[in-house]
Amino acid sequence: MTVYEITPIAENHILGFRATVDAVARERKSLSFLEAPPLEQMRPFVLNNIKEGSPQLVVLAEDEVVGWCDVLPMPRRTVSGHCATLGMGLLLAYRGQGIGRKLMRCTVDAALAFGFTRIELTVRETNINAIALYESFGFEMEGLHRKAVCIDGCYENTLSMALMS
């Protein structure tokens, strides 16, 4: 069993967070990008989330960032101030141990305490483990986006899901 800690992201986690996002993105299976943004974009993004108190948590194993989950407000949509978007990822070696479930529980609880009453996400239709996890938290399917992802000429559908409090 892996020893790990779930904690709010801090400035000293930024490099590890970016490396973990990059590793998960390069799997080309779950994120909406294929590599992490450059550090000069990632740093202000994280620092702003910290400043705003947005729910953004990381998983640390031996002081290394091995996963993250965040529920972030939708920018520039004042009528949707109660809404936020969930994103998460966990390095392959740490999956299947219940870490993602615990991480998501902590993050969703923090998001509800923050005042969000609608949490949205998009997931690839083929990511059945993630879909099952989201459904177990009460996320409901709201829509199908056909051919929403194209990687190397291969199209995939995505699903929109949401949790209301």
C-alpha positions in Angstrom: 0.0 0.0 0.0 1.3 3.4 -1.0 1.8 6.0 1.7 0.5 9.3 0.5 -0.8 12.7 1.6 -3.5 14.8 0.1 -3.0 18.5 0.6 -3.9 21.8 -1.0 -1.5 22.8 -3.7 1.3 25.2 -2.6 3.9 27.2 -4.5 6.6 24.6 -3.8 4.4 21.9 -5.6 4.3 23.8 -9.0 7.2 22.0 -10.7 6.0 18.6 -9.5 2.4 19.4 -10.5 3.5 20.4 -14.0 5.6 17.2 -14.3 2.6 15.1 -13.3 0.2 16.9 -15.6 2.7 16.4 -18.4 3.1 12.7 -17.7 -0.7 12.1 -17.6 -1.3 14.3 -20.7 1.4 12.4 -22.7 -0.6 9.1 -22.1 -3.0 10.7 -24.6 -6.0 9.0 -23.0 -7.8 11.4 -20.6 -6.9 15.0 -20.7 -7.9 17.7 -23.2 -4.3 18.5 -24.0 -1.3 16.3 -25.0 1.4 17.9 -22.9 1.4 20.3 -20.0 1.5 24.0 -20.6 4.9 25.6 -20.1 6.0 26.5 -16.6 5.7 30.2 -17.4 1.9 29.6 -17.9 1.5 27.0 -15.2 3.1 29.1 -12.4 0.7 32.1 -12.6 -2.3 29.7 -13.0 -1.5 27.9 -9.8 -0.5 31.0 -7.9 -3.9 32.6 -8.8 -5.7 29.5 -7.7 -3.9 29.7 -4.4 -4.7 33.4 -4.0 -8.4 32.9 -4.8 -8.6 29.9 -2.5 -9.9 27.6 -5.3 -10.1 23.9 -4.4 -6.9 22.5 -6.0 -5.4 19.6 -4.2 -2.4 17.4 -4.9 -1.4 13.9 -3.8 2.1 13.6 -2.4 4.0 10.3 -2.2 7.5 10.6 -0.7 7.2 14.4 -1.1 6.6 14.1 -4.9 3.4 15.2 -6.6 1.8 12.1 -8.1 -1.7 13.4 -8.7 -4.1 16.3 -8.6 -7.7 17.2 -8.5 -9.2 20.7 -8.8 -12.6 22.3 -9.1 -12.1 25.6 -10.7 -14.5 28.4 -11.5 -15.4 29.1 -15.1 -13.7 32.4 -16.2 -15.7 35.4 -17.5 -19.1 33.8 -16.9 -20.6 35.9 -14.1 -24.0 34.3 -14.4 -22.3 31.0 -13.7 -20.4 31.9 -10.6 -22.0 29.0 -8.8 -20.5 26.6 -11.4 -17.0 25.1 -11.6 -15.2 22.5 -13.6 -13.5 19.4 -12.2 -10.2 18.1 -13.5 -8.0 15.4 -12.2 -5.1 13.0 -12.9 -3.0 10.4 -11.2 0.2 8.9 -12.3 -0.3 5.3 -13.6 1.6 3.7 -10.8 -0.8 5.1 -8.2 -4.1 4.1 -9.9 -6.3 1.3 -8.7 -5.4 1.8 -5.0 -8.4 4.1 -4.0 -6.2 7.2 -4.0 -8.1 8.9 -6.8 -11.4 8.3 -4.9 -10.0 9.8 -1.7 -8.5 12.7 -3.6 -11.8 13.4 -5.4 -13.8 13.2 -2.1 -11.5 15.7 -0.5 -11.7 18.0 -3.6 -15.5 17.8 -4.0 -16.0 18.5 -0.3 -13.7 21.5 -0.6 -15.6 22.7 -3.7 -19.0 22.5 -2.0 -17.6 24.2 1.1 -16.2 26.9 -1.2 -19.8 27.5 -2.4 -20.0 25.9 -5.8 -23.4 24.3 -6.3 -22.7 22.8 -9.8 -19.6 20.9 -10.7 -19.1 19.9 -14.3 -16.7 17.7 -16.1 -16.0 16.2 -19.5 -14.8 12.7 -19.9 -13.9 10.6 -22.9 -16.6 8.0 -23.6 -14.0 5.2 -23.5 -12.7 6.1 -20.0 -15.1 3.7 -18.2 -13.1 3.7 -14.9 -13.4 7.5 -14.7 -17.0 7.4 -15.6 -17.8 4.8 -12.9 -15.9 6.9 -10.4 -17.8 10.1 -11.3 -21.1 8.2 -11.2 -20.3 6.9 -7.7 -20.1 10.5 -6.5 -23.5 11.3 -8.0 -22.4 12.9 -11.2 -25.0 12.5 -13.9 -24.7 12.3 -17.6 -25.9 15.5 -19.4 -24.7 15.1 -22.9 -22.7 13.3 -25.6 -20.3 15.2 -27.8 -19.6 13.2 -30.9 -16.1 13.4 -32.4 -15.1 15.9 -29.7 -11.5 14.6 -29.6 -9.2 13.9 -32.5 -5.8 12.5 -31.9 -3.7 11.2 -34.8 -6.8 11.2 -37.0 -8.8 9.0 -34.5 -12.0 10.6 -33.2 -13.5 10.0 -29.8 -16.7 11.0 -28.2 -16.9 12.8 -24.9 -19.6 12.9 -22.2 -20.6 15.9 -20.2 -21.4 15.1 -16.6 -22.4 17.3 -13.6 -23.0 17.1 -9.9 -25.5 19.5 -8.3 -25.6 20.2 -4.5 
